[in-house]
């Protein structure tokens, strides 16, 4: 148990001792329909079940039709493809064509000391974790969850199933933020109207305009020392060009201003602006990417050039930022400024001492090079404290991982770091790319699209939250059970998200310290299994839910 958990566990224990606001059952062992036959009892092996079989942790029998379940009171044959059977089996297909189980609509499960999960009655497990949600102890305000569409606008807006794709990407996902790559003056790749069409489609699907982030991946060739937006192993020239006075900060700032004017002319006005994506990154000879290196402040560092360590002078991010802010003076719709959008959160701390916070509205970083299952949470918390010390929100603006890794990153950045925004990189994979990217939210091919594992991780956080919601306290007694809670501005809706980061099942009992919610919907995804965003019904009257390993569960509470 972590020090944070241990220090707060006394408070949580006291809350739970008073009683569970959701009607928790005080019984400590599973109940059965017929104790003489051991029918529908929790189990691990067949010998615990008398004449029944232990299937998916419950004493039951395999079946192909209802008649096979006639000797078990109230049971029906629940087909292996039904959500109820999959839910009983930890998100996986049962090892039989069907399971004999009572259905919740035949008789209330609670009357028999059971709970209803995905339409099927199941024994109430003994809790192995307790979670208390305190909606009066609030933290950061949410700006939103979003995704980058740096190179995907064309394929999304011309896809043969684009109408269904739009709803999948926006309304059904709950996306709040679209992050655009500034491609103004990128010859051959500068059709800005494609971005406008995508924004219009997102607005129609969501019912409101998404929050727009825009960042330059590279200034145009005329402002680059290598005369190209792309870099590959050219550390000495992958940076800003010079003029007679030195680095051309004024030219760079003028490019940003002209870009915003051009986008505004077609109705695209970003809410947040970053002047350079990954300013600390130099593509190696094995990489090819848009880049432009800036140091925190102008200076010289030694970098490998053609295999030789070479001192190279680079422009300063602080000078470029100051020139840009000056160039934006008088702009009718002035965006908020993001900085520094480094490749990882540790590097961000190098840039912060040189930032003029009168010119910066939010600190931002990415998460590259990090393992979500071995994250340095103390260092991440320190970066969050750095933002708080400077009275600025902090955003994670570019990262991708597999489904489970995405869920972990979402939790740690919002809860440990206190981030107000999380942006996935990227929204869709390319239908024409050399390989499929399974870490995007949606995979495209020439005629169809597929929701990928990160989509479901993201949906658990994004679908039942919106900008302006506040993070509330959610304290777990189990270090392997990660919990976060989000409260609507009216206080009438609450979304609680759980991630089982451990290797065994967790049966969690949830307590709402302040009560106030009568209706709930539970959804669950088990990565590596067949359950994706499955609706399991309402939270049981006992307040208990089951999380298999590598799973995410969301409870959406309403009045």
N, C-alpha and C positions, 0 to 999 in steps of 0.2 A: 504494500500500500504506500502510495506517494505521500510526501509530507503535506502537500496541499489537501489530499483526500483525508489524511489522518487528522489534520487540524480542524476540518469542517465536519468530520463524522460525528462528533458529539452533538452538534446541532441537528444533523440529519436523524440521528437515533432518537433524539427527543421528539422531533416532529412525528416520526413513525410510531413512537410509543403512545402518542395522543390518539392515533387512529388514522386509518387511511380514508381520505376524503372521497375516494372512489368506491367505497364499500368493500374493502379487502376482507377476504374470508380468513378467519383466524385458524382454520384447520391446518395442520402441518403436514398432512399426508393426502395423497390423491383419493378421491371418492370413486366408488364403483356402482354400476347398476345392480349387480348381483354378486355379493361377496362370496357366495358359495361356489360360483363357477369362475371367479376371478375375471369375469368378462369386463372389458374396457378399463383395465387397471394399467397404470404405468409399469413398465418392465424393462429388463435388459436381456433376458434369456427365456426360452420357451418354458423351462421348468417352473417359472414363476406364474404361469398362466393356466395351470390345470389342463383342461381339454382344449384350450385355445393356443394360438401361435403368437409369439412376440414379434410383431411387425411394426417397424418404425417407432419403437418405444412404447407400444400399447398392445395389450392383450386383445386380439381380434382374430379374424380368419380371412384368408384370401377368398375372392369371389369373382364371378363373371356375371351374375344376375342376382336380383333381390332374393330369389328363392333359396339361395345358398346361405342367407343370413336369417332365415326364418326362426331358428332356435335361439336367436339373440334378440331380446326384447327391444323393439323400437329401431332396429338396425336396417339400413338399406345398403345396397352394394354401391359404394362410391368409386366410380371409375378412376383408374390411375391417371387419366388426363385431366381430371377435375382439380380445381385449385384447392379444394378441401383435402384431397388425398395428398397432393404435392406439399401442402403446408404441414400436414401431419408428419411427413417424411423429411422435414428439414429443408424444404425447397427443392427436393429431388423427386423424380418419378418413383413410385413404390415398386418393390420387387415382386409385384403380382399384378394381374389384370385389374384388380379392384380390391378394396378393403371394406369389410363389414363395419359400418360406423353409423351412429344415429345422426340424422340431419337436424339442424337447429330449428327448421320450420315445422318439424313433426311434433316437437314438445320442447319447451324452454329448457336449455341445458342447465341453468342455475338451479332449477327445481330438483335436479339429480346431483347437485354438487359438482357440476362440470362447467366448462366454459366453451363458448362458441367461437370457432376459428374457421374463417372461410366457408361458412355454412355447415360445418360439421362439429358435433359435440366431442370434446376430448377431455381427459382427466386434467384437473387443476394441478400443475406442478408446484413443488415447494420452491419458493423464491431462493435464488442464489445471489441476487443483487437487489439493492434498494436504490431507487432514484427519487429525489425530492426536487420539485420545480417550484421556485419562488418567484412569482411574477411581480413582486414589489421590489425586488433587488435587480435593477436594470443596468445594462452596460452600453455598448456602442449602438449607434443607429445604423441600420442597413442601407447602403446605397444600392446593392443588388448583386445578383449572380448573372454572369454573362459569358460570352465567347467571342473569340476573334474570327474574322472572316478575311484575313489578309490577302489570300489568293483565291478564294472560293466564290466570290460574287458571281462571276460569269457562269459557272456550272450550276449554281443554285438557281439563278434567275432564268436559265434556259432549259432546265431539267424537264423532261416530258411529264413528270408527276409533280411539278412544282407547287400546285395548289395544296395537295396533300402534304408535301414536304414542308411548306410554310407553316402549316398548323402543327406538324410534328416538331419543328424547330422552335416555335414560339409559344402558341397557346397551350399545347400539351406538355411542354417542358417548363413553362413559367419563366422564360428568359427575360431578364430585366435590362441587360446591357449588351450592346453591339459594339465591338471594338474594331475600328477600321484602320487599315494601313493607308497612309497618305501617299497617293501615287500621282499627285500633280507634277507635271513636267517630266514624267517618266515615259519617254518616247516609246510608242507602241503598246503602252500599258497605262494609258492616261484617260480612259473613257470613264469620267466621273459619274455619268448618268447611271451606270450599272449599280453603283452604291445607292443612288437615289431610289432605284426600282426595288432594291432589297429592303431599304428602310420603309418604303411605302407598304410592301408586303408584310413586314413585321408589324407595322402599325395596324394594318387591317386585321391581322390574326389576333394580336393582343388586345385590340380595342383602345390602345394608346401608343404614343411613340416611345420606343425604347430609349433609355439613356445612351447617348453616343459618346464613346471614347475615340479619339483619333491620335495616332502617333506616326511620326516619320520613321521608316525603317532605314532610309538613307536620303540625304539631299540629292538633287539631280546631278547628272555627270559633270555639269559645268562647275559645280561647287566641290567636287571631289578631286583629291590629289592624283588619283589613278584614272580620272575621267570616266568612271563607271560607277553605277550604283552597286554592282557586285564586287565582292572581295574573295580572294582565295590565296592565302599564303603571302600576301603582299602587305605585311605589317607596317612597312615604312610609308605606304601611300594610301592605306585604307583609312583616310581621315580627311579633314576639311582642307580645301585648297588655300593658298596664300595669295595676297596681293602685296603691293609695295609697303603696306603698313604692318604686315604680319598675317595671321590667320584671318580669313574673311568672315568675321562675325556678322558684319553688317549685311553682307550678301546672303548669309544663312538666314538671318532674321527676316530679310526681305522676302526670301523664298517662303517662309512660314506664313507671312502676312498675305502674299499673293495667293497662296494655296487656300487659306481660309476665305478670301474674297471669292475665289473661283467656286469653291464648294457652296458658299452662301448664295451665289448667283443661281444655283440650281435647287436651292431649298435644303441643303444639308448643312446643319449648324451643330458642331460638336458641343457637348456639355463639358467635356474634359479634354485637355490637350497635353500630349507629351512631345517634347521637341526631338528626342532621339531614342529609339528602341535599343536596349542593350548597349549603352555607351561604353561599357567596359569590355566588350567582346571583339575579338579579332578572329575571323575564320582561318583555320589552318589550311595548308595546301591540300588536305584531304576533304575540305569543306568548300562549299560555294554558297554565299548568302549576301543579302543586302546588309551593309554595316557601315558605320562611320565612328571611329574611335575618338572619345573625349576623355581626358583625365578629369578628376574632380576640379582641379584648377590647372591652368597652363603650365607645362613643364616637360621634362625629359625622363623617359624610362628606357630600360634596356629590354629589347624583345628579339626573338629569333627572326632573322631575315635570310632566306635561302640557306638555313642551317647555321648561320653565324649570329652570335649575340651582338646586337647593334643598338647603340643609343639612338632613340628617335624622339623628336619633339612632337608633342601633341597639343591640340587646343584644349581650353578649359571649358568644362560643362557650365561652370558658374558664369563665365563671360558670355557664352552663347545664350544662356538663359536670360541674362540681363539685357542683351541686345534684342532678344525676341520680345520680351515684355515691353520694351520701349517701342518696338515696331508695331505692336498691337494696340498702342494707345489710340483711342478714338474709334476703335472697332465697335460697330453697333451692338453686336452680340458677343461679348467677351467671354471666352471659355475659362473654366477653372484650370489651373495649371498643375499637371502631374510631374513629379520628379522623384528619383532619377531613372526609374524603370531599369534597374540593373538586372543582370542574369540571375542573381541569387540575393537572399536577404542580407548575408554577411557583407557583401560588397557595397550595399546601400549605405552602411555606416561610414564608409570612406568618403562618400559624397556629401553627407549631411552637414559636416562642419563648414563646408564652403557655400552652402545654400543660403540665399537671402530669403527668409521666410515671409517677407512681405511680397515675394514673387511666387510663392508656392502655396497651393491650396490643399494638396494631399501628397503624402509620401507613397511611393510605389516601388515594387520590386517583383521579380520572378522567382522561381524555385528550382532552376535547372541544377543538375549535378547532385540532387538530394534523393535519398531513399525514404519514401514515406513511412516505411516500417522501422526505420532507425533514425528518425529525425531528432536533431538536437533541440528539444523543446525549450530548454533554458535559454539558449541563444536566440530562439525565435521570440520568446517572451521579452528578452532584452531589447529587441528591435521594436516590438510593440510599445515598450516603455519609452524608447527614444522618440517615437511619434507622439506619444502622450505628453512627454516633457516639452515638446515643441507645439503642443496644442493643435495638432493636425491629425486627421484620420489617416489610416494606412490601408492601402489596397494591394492585393496580389493580382497582377495584370497579365500574366502569361505563364501557363504551365500545362503539361499534359502527363497523364499516367494511365495505367489500366483502371478498371472500374473500382476495385478495392482501394488502390492507391489514391485515386481521385477523392474517394470518400474520406480517407485519412487526411489528405491535404486540406479538404474543405473544413474538417473539424478543427485541425490544429491551427490553421490560419485565423479562423473566426473566433475560436475560444481561447487559445493560448496567446496568440499574437493580438487578438482584438481587431482583426481586419474588418472593414466595412464593405469591401467588395472583393469578389473572387471571379476571375475571368479565365475560362478554359482556352487553351490553344490546341486545336482549333475546332471551329464549329462542325465542319464537314471534311471528309477526306476527298481527294481529287479522283474523279472518275477516269482521268487520263494519266495519273501518276504512275511511276514505275512499280510501286508496291502499294498494297493497301495499308492504311494507317489505322490500326485497331484502337488507337488511343484518342481518336476524335469522337465527338458526340454522336455523329451520324456518318455512316459509310455510304458512299454513292457509287453506283456504276452507271453505265450508259442509259439504263431504262428504269432502275429501281433504286431503293434506298433501304438502309438497315439501321435500326437503333442499336448502338453498341453499348458495351458495359458502362463506360463513363457516362452515357446518357442517363442511365437509371440512377447512378450515384448522384448526379447533378439534380435530377428531378426530385429526389428526396428532400433536397434543401430548397430548391427554387420554386416548385409548383405552389406550395402553400405559404409563401412569404412574398413580400413586396417591398420596394423602397419605402423607408420611413418606419419599418418595424424595428423593434428594439430587442436586443438579446437579453434574455432573463437567466437567472441562475438555474442551473440544472446539475445537482450534485449526486454523483454515483459512489456507491460503497465499494465498487469493484474496479480496479485499475484497468482491466481489460474491456470494460464497458464505457465507451465515450458517449457523452450526452450533451446536447445543446438545445436551447429553447428560444423561440422567437415570438414576441407578442405584438399584435397589431396596434396601431395608434389609438383605436377606439377601445382596446382592451377586450373586444368581443371574440377575437380569434387567437389561437395559440398553436404553434407548430413545434413539436418536440421530435428531435432526430437522435437516433441511437446508432452507434457503430460497434459491433462486436469485433474488437481487434485481437481477441484471444483465439485459442485453438480448440475450445470446448463450448458446448451449448451454455447459454446464460438465460436463466428464467428470471426476468426482472419485474419487480413490483414497483409501480409508478404512483407517486403521491403528489397531488397538487396542493401545495401548502395553503394557497388562498382560495381554492375551489373556483366556483363560478362558471363551469362549463358542463353542459348536459349531454352534448352529442360529440361523438368522435368517429373518425375513420382511420383505420390502421392499414398501412401498406408496407410491403417487405420485399427486399431483393436479397438473394443469396448468390454471391459471385461464385462461379465455377459450378453452378447447379442450373436448374431449369426455371427458377422463380425470378421474374423480373417485374418489379413494380406491381406485384400481386396485391389486390385488395382483400384483406382478411376480415373485414367487417369492423364492428365497434370494439373498443377496448373492453375486455371482460369486466364483469361487475366486481371481480376480485382484484382488478387493476394489474393483472399479470400478463406479460407477453413473453414469447420465446424467441431468442435470437441465436440461430446457428452460427458457427464460426464464419468469419468473413461475410457478415451480413449487415444490412442497413435497414432500419425500421423507422417509419415516420408515423406519428400520431397527430392528426389534425383535429383540434378541439374547436367547437363552435357552441354558442348558447343553446 
